[in-house]
Amino acid sequence: MSEQRSFSGPQVYDHGLLDVGDGNRIYWETRGNPDGRPALIVHGGPGSGRSRGAHKGFHPNLFQVVLFDQRGCGDSVPGAADPATDMAHNTTEHLLADMETLRQHLDIERWLLYGGSWASTLILAYAERHPERVIGIVLVGVTMTRPREIDWLYHGVRLLLPIEWERFRAGVPDQDRDGNLVEAYRQLMKSPDLPIREQAAHNWCAWEDAVIAHESLGSPGQYSAKPDAAKLAFVRICTHYFAHDAWLDDGQLLRDAHRLKGIPGVLIHGRLDLSAPLLTAWELAQSWPDAELMIIDDSGHTGSPAMRTGVLDAIAKFEPPESRS
């Protein structure tokens, strides 16, 4: 049944650049049925840019699908790949405001929120801030960007990948190798010297790929495969957000999960996910009784056929009631 639910994808019927202040304009597009149930697809990264395939899980006649590029990446301007782009106005708080500005611009009262990895952090922060604007939530590869999660990904996983981590560590100056590697890479990505930024972005993405290299059913190698400009923007934004713990208090999203009461959710997580271990999704499910935790045994962070089926089934739960036979 789920295989039949994979659509060619709702077509774009409108798009634009929305002025969100501070010299930033974010790219947005709408697909599917303008009168359908609104669904916002939030991309991961941070800094990856909008997904080119996530909209295919939404029935084109039933959903009004909204996608956007977060500040500094994708088709939003200015791009973070340019070292002249000021990152001071690119924070979680700014992104939350951008999402509300976009909702108001499109005259949407409430919407379904969908996204994975970093997107789950941003979605949770938005939903806890604006629960009255949320119909439901589907999260894939749950993260809350807590300090311990960041430390695990860029330091802790060395327990499993010591050779690859030493290469990652060797990419920063000698004096920084025993300190915070995320901050060290952030400083490298601020360099006016393009070769330095390119090498740092290459090393960062090589490490990200090492962590997902075992995911033969998913998309190993996807980080290094990014085009050069996209890679520079991605790494600059990632290091900027992670060096600041996403400007969230430690444990804030879990502590405030009570604000999600009454919002139905589906949490889909791969048991083999080294980037974002299952514990985070489980902890969230314990604090959010209205959410269902779906564990995919054969999937890591980048998915598997079973995870794709789970995603399609989760989205189907939020189809307008009148569409169901």
Order of alpha helices (4+ residues) and beta strands (2+ residues): beta-beta-beta-beta-alpha-beta-alpha-beta-alpha-alpha-alpha-alpha-alpha-alpha-beta-alpha-beta-alpha
